[in-house]
């Protein structure tokens, strides 16, 4: 019962974040799901639920999507996906999480110090590639996109719509890749099925919150989320080494 309650809380909070910001689910859910499930199970549950969220929200916010940017990061992710699978199969996942956490904290610090990044086609492609690697390796495509879009001062509506459209593609490709290369299990699909009602409650709540968040609040909230994620991944990876 205690584990079920924790699971419900994780899905509810993470889906609210995803709906209100466009990037919160994998960043919030994956580290905590790794406490309840095996790495393969946690990553696939995250991917399945994130795919459902993207499909549920995309039609309503389709007009805010930056199509050119979406094409670039999608092309980059196609290159990154197989590399992420290779990493997931061949290296210690805790070492990877340690590296990601340190990089995440350093880049967030630079953003807080007002580091600005100029958007270019190559950087769009590169960020998409990194996101593809992280999706299939640890189930978290959000951090590189979030860091990049925050550094380029992307408007919150465009950020949310473009990342959700990207997730619809990258999570589908990643789920198929995960199943083909590492298999799946009954507990993954049952847990995902049980989470769906909670997921939609979170999506509805997040849509209401989005209307009340201005750009400055959005940026501050982004920094807090990135820092918390970075420290959580850091402590969890160190304790598992």
SEKE-982914 format. One line per 5 residues: number of its first residue (from 0); their letters; for each residue x, y, z of C-alpha. Coordinates in steps of 0.02 Angstrom, whole numbers, plus 32768, in hexadecimal, padded with zeros to 4 digits. Layout:
// residues N
NUM = a = X:Y:Z  ...;
This chain:
// residues 241
0 = xxxxx = 8000:8000:8000  808E:8078:802B  80E6:8056:7F87  8043:806F:7F28  8025:8116:7F7E;
5 = xxxxx = 80D6:8150:7F54  80BC:811A:7EA0  8019:817C:7E94  806B:8219:7EDC  80FD:820D:7E62;
10 = xxxxx = 808A:81FD:7DCB  8014:8287:7E05  809C:8309:7E28  8100:82DD:7D8C  8068:82E7:7D19;
15 = xxxxx = 8039:8391:7D62  80E8:83CE:7D3A  80E2:8386:7C8B  803B:83D7:7C63  8067:8481:7CAC;
20 = xxxxx = 811A:848E:7C6B  812F:8410:7BDE  81C7:83BA:7C28  81AA:8383:7CDA  8173:82CE:7CD1;
25 = xxxxx = 8213:8271:7CA7  827F:82E7:7D10  820F:82CE:7DA7  81D4:821B:7D91  826E:81BB:7D58;
30 = xxxxx = 82DD:81D5:7DF2  8250:81A6:7E68  8212:8113:7E00  82C3:80CE:7E09  82A7:80C0:7EC5;
35 = xxxxx = 820F:804F:7EAB  823B:7FEB:7E0F  82CF:7F9E:7DB6  8326:8016:7D3B  82D8:7FC5:7CA1;
40 = xxxxx = 822A:7FC7:7CF0  8237:807C:7D2C  8274:80BB:7C84  81EF:8061:7C20  8162:8097:7C95;
45 = xxxxx = 81A0:814A:7C83  81A7:813C:7BC5  80F7:80F0:7BB7  80A6:8173:7C27  8105:8202:7BD5;
50 = xxxxx = 80C9:81C5:7B2C  8015:81C6:7B69  8029:8277:7BAE  8070:82B9:7B0B  7FE5:8269:7AA4;
55 = xxxxx = 7F60:82AF:7B1A  7F9F:8362:7B17  7FE9:837D:7A6A  7F4A:83A4:7A09  7F17:8431:7A7D;
60 = xxxxx = 7FC0:848B:7A74  7FF2:845E:79C1  7FEE:8514:7986  807C:8543:79FC  80F6:84C2:79B4;
65 = xxxxx = 8194:8507:7962  8196:8491:78CC  8246:84BC:7890  8291:84A3:793C  822E:8402:7953;
70 = xxxxx = 8275:83BB:78B0  8328:83E1:78E5  8321:8395:7992  82C2:82FE:794D  834A:82DD:78CB;
75 = xxxxx = 83CE:82EC:7953  8371:8272:79C4  836F:81ED:793B  842D:81EA:7946  842B:81E8:7A05;
80 = xxxxx = 83AD:815C:7A23  841C:80C7:79EF  84AE:810E:7A52  843E:8119:7AEC  840B:8063:7AD8;
85 = xxxxx = 84C2:8031:7ACB  84EA:8092:7B6A  8457:8045:7BC8  848E:7F95:7B9A  854A:7FA8:7BB2;
90 = xxxxx = 8573:8020:7C41  8549:8034:7CF8  84AA:809D:7CFD  84DF:80ED:7DA3  857F:8130:7D54;
95 = xxxxx = 8516:817C:7CC9  849E:81CC:7D46  8532:8213:7DA7  8578:8264:7D0A  84CD:82A9:7CD9;
100 = xxxxx = 84AE:82F1:7D87  8555:834D:7D8D  853E:8394:7CDE  848A:83C5:7D06  84BD:8425:7DA2;
105 = xxxxx = 854D:847F:7D4B  84E3:84B5:7CB7  8455:84ED:7D29  84D0:8557:7D8B  8508:85A9:7CE9;
110 = xxxxx = 8454:85CE:7CBC  8434:861D:7D66  84CE:8689:7D46  846F:86C7:7CAB  84CE:8664:7C28;
115 = xxxxx = 8477:867B:7B82  8480:8604:7AEF  8460:8633:7A3A  83F2:85B7:79DE  8442:8570:7940;
120 = xxxxx = 8412:84DB:78D1  84AB:8479:790A  8485:8496:79C3  83CF:8465:79A7  840B:83C3:7958;
125 = xxxxx = 848B:83A4:79E2  840E:83BD:7A6E  8395:8347:7A18  841F:82C5:7A0D  8449:82D3:7AC6;
130 = xxxxx = 8391:82C8:7AF1  8383:822A:7A89  8416:81DC:7AE5  83CC:8204:7B90  831F:81C4:7B60;
135 = xxxxx = 8355:8113:7B36  83DC:8109:7BBD  8388:8153:7C58  82DB:8188:7C18  82F8:8243:7C30;
140 = xxxxx = 82F8:82AA:7B8E  82C4:8349:7BE7  8362:8393:7C37  83C5:83BE:7B98  832A:840A:7B46;
145 = xxxxx = 82FD:846A:7BE2  83AD:84AF:7BF9  83BA:84E0:7B42  830D:8531:7B34  8326:8590:7BD6;
150 = xxxxx = 83CF:85CF:7B9B  8382:860D:7AF8  82EF:8660:7B54  826D:85F7:7AF9  81BC:8632:7B1F;
155 = xxxxx = 8165:85BB:7B98  80D4:858F:7B24  8148:8562:7A94  81BA:8503:7B0A  812B:849A:7B4C;
160 = xxxxx = 80DE:8475:7AA2  8181:844E:7A47  81C4:83DB:7ACF  811F:837D:7ADA  811D:8364:7A1D;
165 = xxxxx = 81D1:8327:7A25  81A8:82B1:7AB5  811D:8263:7A4E  81A1:822C:79D0  8235:8206:7A40;
170 = xxxxx = 81D4:81A2:7AC1  8183:8135:7A3D  822B:810F:79EB  827A:80F2:7A96  81F0:807C:7AD0;
175 = xxxxx = 8200:8012:7A33  82BE:8010:7A45  82B5:7FE1:7AFD  823E:7F51:7ADB  82A5:7F0F:7A49;
180 = xxxxx = 834E:7F18:7AA0  8326:7EFB:7B59  8277:7EAF:7B5A  81E3:7EDF:7BC8  817A:7E94:7C55;
185 = xxxxx = 80CA:7E85:7C97  80EC:7EF7:7D2D  811D:7F86:7CB8  8079:7F84:7C5A  800B:7F64:7CF2;
190 = xxxxx = 805E:7FF3:7D53  8047:8066:7CBE  7F90:8033:7CAE  7F6E:8055:7D67  7FC1:8100:7D58;
195 = xxxxx = 7F55:8141:7CC8  7EC3:8186:7D31  7F3E:81E2:7DA3  7F99:8220:7D09  7EFE:8276:7CC3;
200 = xxxxx = 7ED4:82C7:7D6A  7F84:8311:7D68  7F72:834B:7CB3  7ED0:83A7:7CDA  7F1D:83FB:7D73;
205 = xxxxx = 7FBA:842C:7D13  7F56:8480:7C89  7F07:84F2:7D0A  7FB0:851C:7D59  7FFD:8546:7CAE;
210 = xxxxx = 7F86:85D9:7C97  7FC5:8629:7D38  8081:8618:7D19  80DA:86AE:7CCA  8183:86A3:7C72;
215 = xxxxx = 81E9:86D8:7D0B  8193:865B:7D7E  81AA:85D7:7CF8  8267:85F6:7CF2  827A:85F3:7DB0;
220 = xxxxx = 8216:8553:7DBC  8284:8508:7D33  8323:852C:7D96  82DB:84DF:7E34  82A4:8442:7DD8;
225 = xxxxx = 834D:842D:7D82  83AE:8444:7E25  8341:83C9:7E85  834F:8349:7DFA  840C:835F:7DF0;
230 = xxxxx = 8426:8347:7EAB  83AF:82B3:7EB3  840A:825A:7E25  84B1:8285:7E76  8487:823E:7F21;
235 = xxxxx = 842D:81A6:7EDA  84BE:8179:7E66  8541:8191:7EEF  84E0:8124:7F68  84D3:8099:7EE5;
240 = x = 858A:8097:7EB0;
